Amino acid sequence: MTEKPNGNGAVQARTSPEPPGRTGRRNADDGVTADPRDKEAVIDEEALIAEFEAEKPARHLNGKPGIAVKAIGVALSLFALYWVFNPMPTQFYLPAFLMVGLPMTFLVYRGWGRSAAAKASGRSDNPHILDWLLAAIAVVPFAYIISDWDSFFRRAITPTYLDLIMGVIAILVTLEASRRTVGILVPLVVVGFFAYAAFGSFVPAPFNTSSFNWIRLVGHNVMGTQGLFGVPTDVAASYIILFTIYGAVLGASGATKFFIDLSFSAFGQSKSGPGRTVTLAGFLLGTVSGSGVATTVTLGGISWPLLRKAGYPKEHGGAILAAAGIGAIMSPPTLGAAAFIIAALLGVSYLQVLIWATIPTVLYYFGIILAIEMDARRFKTKAVELDVKPAGKLLLRFGYHFSSLLAIVVFMAMGMTPFRAVVFATALAFVLSFLDRQSWLTPKRIWDALATGAMGALSVIPVMAAAGLIVGIMTLTGLGLKLANIIVDFAGGSLLLTAIFSAISVTLLGLAVPVTASFIISWVIIGPALQDVGVPAFAAAMFIFYYSVLSEVSPPTALSPFAASAITGGRPIKTMWLTWRYTLSAFLVPFIFVLSDDGVGLLLQGSPGSIALAFTVSLLAVASLAVATGAWLFGPARWPERVLLGVGSLPMLVMEPLYIGIGAAIIAVGVLVHIIGLRRHRTDMALDRKDDASL
């Protein structure tokens, strides 16, 4: 999340990296120079992110409220950093963390629409008296808990009336905070689960369960470690807050500007360079942004003029922007928040999750690059002259920005906890900032970065706490296992059908709730179903993770493509379908590591031979699928060969010799049909030219 002053000196919190150029115009020293007359280059990034991102827009704060919120944010960041080196009991740390985080949410996120007058004039919309009152109320239950936390959690079975009152208040303020950040749907889902637990005996079989009274519900969800203070909140208070602080410091040190400059310099001078530039920039920006929409908008404001001048149609250009942006959530070394939950749920190191994600990320971008190369030939795009410094000079001068990213992986490989690793990487980014005079992290910039880091976690903290309540109800009632059994029974015990039903379920859920909440809910329901049919837990978790992320490009509510179309002026629906085409391989790759034992080679598990085989076969499958959707191989591809290559890629998802052979044979026939057809076409063209010459 970044903070940017407006014309009145106000501050707005928003979930996106600091872009090097708000309007696409940059001076010669910065590298890329867009035509200042390009209207497409002038966009309101904040408005677009607010409109299309799953999270709600934050307030514009100024004056004393702005200073107060910054101070609270700095305090929250420092508290999290203190916890890394001075661990404290979870039953104390999590309530204390929410005691600061939830009240801050009421001050940063509005509970109702901004007044028309303030919106029209661009003035700030500082918190109202009700917001301050709610913030004060939110402090009370958590202060009560930490005042005698040991006894409070011991009374979970026999809570006092005051315990129950405080527990109910804690639940209510959590629901209101999540409503403010992501809308009404998540709180309604939580309320629905509580209603199910309260009246479960009246629900028809096979979904019926015991009915639990409020004493049991509050005791289980607030006075234990399965609900409000469960794994989701723990992840928000450890992994997420620390990585948002790191992202804020890295962005303030000038890394964002360097990543985009390097991308333009490395690929901007060839016919397919503009598309490749956007893809690389999206990958690099993923290190400082966990939001697909924010990355898409940041890329679009700078890169769309380049794509347009190269000859990309509006919809195709928007699709490239959206596909590159969504990759930010699934790209190591800083994946989306759901990846941290995987580490916590499975009891593995975050480094292990990064290892699992490596090859799928390569395949995702490989599919996009192939689509870009095909489009460059189909649309006959042209190279665009750019005023950029050579990539070698940029690397020599600013390549140190990669050091902290590499340090995270190295520190974890050395056995350091991910918490300490990211803190030391943050310190390294701070020290390296002094290598560039314009990016020195002065005390004021450090203050701002710490505040920005805390605000970057605010959109996630209430959702994680609310998701914890959902998990608590599921564990109390056993609903998750019941739903998992229903999925397996409906699939007849078939691994393939279970995987298909699971993918559809996760995608549909992801259309309604944010990625992180989608993963948590899906893991409780879909995870057991996949494991029941023989899928290893880690493979099931990664399968659910990818489909939770891909819901952001799934019809009919694909947020990133819609945001991209607002930048390019293209048709939103066509942009959405084209984005789906660019990312189609990512929808199929997860099936590889759940449909067969050898498929887990894609997650770098197994022998070197099985890993190499899985990677090679997957590359062939992704390439074949790209030809089928991109209509280009050695030349324009017609429907017969496109169908053959598309069909041939499907058996290869089952990583077994028979299916690999069938798929490879069909693909080979498709390639042969394409070559024969292309030769005939060229022969016909030559004869036509000869006839024209004779006339």
C-alpha angles and dihedrals in degrees: 000000000000135000121221128184117234128209092283094050092260124149126226124195114216138163106246139088119264105268119219092228126025095198103029092258117122132166124249093260090058094053118235120066119195120196105267088216091062105111090191089062092061111079138150101238095185093053092048094049090048091050101046107025118097089234119076121249118267126232129269102240129193141161121017095342089055091050091046093051091048090051091050090048092051090049091052092049093048090048090054091047091048090052091057093063098028106042117201132187114289090231088062102035099050097050089045091050092050090045087067102028100051097047088048089054091058090054097045100039121054121229095213139019121300114257114266092234094052092045093050095047096042091236122151121267102214120189118288125228089264090056091052090047092051090047090053092047090050090058094055104070094043093046087051091052097049093044089072103003098156094056092039094060092042089059094060093116096042107027122180122239089256090052090054093048092050091045092053091049090050091053093047096049089047091054093047092048091051090048090055094050104039106010137255100304099078094050090047090053090051091049089049091054091049090050090051091052092047095048101025094127090064094054115101119251138298089030097047121116139164118296112243124204125225092262091060094041095051093040092052098041102038106021097047140050098255100074134025092002096040133115097296094056090042090055092049092051095048119022101024101045091047094049093047089053089050092049091050093050092045091050092047090052091064097259095128092056091047093050092054093043090051092049092052092046096047100049110009099096102065133073093257092032098101092057093044090047092057091047094051092045090052091053093049094045088055087076091068101029130052092186124096093199094048092050091046092052094045090050093045095053091057106026107038094079088054093049092047094050090049089059105258115150114240096254095047091047090051091049091054091050093049095045091050091046096052089052088069090077095053102037124104142262094037108027125179123288092267090067090062089053090054090057092049096044095047095039094235132127120269087239088064090055089051089053091051091050097049103087096037088054091051090050092048093055092039089060092049093048091051090051090049093051091050093048091049089059096040094050094034091230118193135221116263121218109234132189097229137139116247114273091237093057092046091051093047092048103036105013089109087084087079091058097081092047091053090044092061091059094041093049092050091046087055089059098262118144114254089243094059091038093058092043092053089045088053090052090050091052088051093052093045092052088076090068088077117052093208093055102044109146098230120184090267092051091047089051090050092046093052090049091046091050092055093046089049089064096046095085089055104039098071092042091052091049090049091047088053089058090053091050089048092055091047093052092045095050100030089232093139093060091045092054091045091053091049091053092050093046092048089052090050090237090297114149092209095050092044090053092048093048090046093051091050092047095050092046093050092048090049090057089065106036135034121276096257095049089044091055095047095049092042093050092057092049108025098032095067091044093056092044091050089063093049105271113143114246094244092050091048090050093051091046090055092043094056095046091048089054094043091057085082090070097034120113135277100025103029103162101188095050091048090052090048092050089053088059099044097038090234127141108280097217095049090045089052094052092046090051089051088053092052092050099037093109089059089059091056102038094072089061089063095066095046102042098062141016092243091053092076085074084086087066089052091254122134134026121338089249094054091046092051091047093049092048095047094047091046092052089053092047093049092047092050092049090049090055091048092054099031097049094221136101117141086342137340109336119220127214097265095059093037091056092046094050093045093049091044092057093059101067089050089067086076100071097214127117096245095051093041089054093049092049094046091050093052091047091049090053089050092052091048092050089050094051093048092047092047092051091050090049092050091047090051091048091050091050091049091052090048091051091048090051092050090052 
